[in-house]
């Protein structure tokens, strides 16, 4: 099976990684600033300011893996976060009975077990322990854990992922879900067997360079590169784009508008997977269509 290069930053892999462990045991000005700021502070991930009905929010595109030199992020991002009184993320990993969710949505269907074994046969020759631990799980779940493991080999962990960083450093800020853990489990498990097998094949066969390209594009805030990665990684699966990105972009955009309309928070800081804020039907454009003013923020201005 040819790898279809699907992106990993849209899945809530931090949650799945933790639970499976339990269950399976960016100009000269910047160069001058480098004298003062650590390398991570010069990164400029895709980041927006949102104004809607006299309410303000910030929107950051994230990836769910990271390492210590990511942080602190650029001063414009850290300042916006510090001044916000609530953090909104895709899903709160502390909510829900994840054991039950794994049992309900993560089990391997017997009718594709042989295809799963064939897809991962070569990989399992050198990763026997992991393959044995993952054997009872659906291919979408296996693909997620293998991706986590491969990023770990490259020095990136879910514990230092961007969403985890902000969640763990919110210092009393309200934590708001745009979706839920159960929604994400149910959604991904609803993918066709073919799409799930393609996800597994991608997790195994994507090159290290391709994985690192994603991280580099995120750190540089290269929206065009990120959009290109998303388009190329979708492969032949319309289901992947429609379900995992576009449909969710519409629902999350509506949820953001509702939060702003409620005026319950003076300033909202929103963190979602970077794939949701670049390319077609991206959240910033959907917010503009609903009357919001959305401005790209950089290290030099916002």
Secondary structure by P-SEA (a helix, b strand, c coil): cccccccccccaaaaaaaaaaaaccccaaaaaaccccccccccccccbbbbcccccbbbbbbbcccccccccccaaaaaaaaaccbbbccccccccaaaaaaaacccccccaaaaaaaaacccccccaaaaaaaccccaaaaaaaaaaaaaaaacccccccaaaaaaaaccccbbbbcccaaaaaaaaaaccaaaaaaaaaaaacccaaaaaaaaaaaaacaaaaaaaaaaaaccccccccccccaaaaaaaaaaaaaaaaaccccbbbbbcccccccccccaaaaaaaabbbbbbbccccc
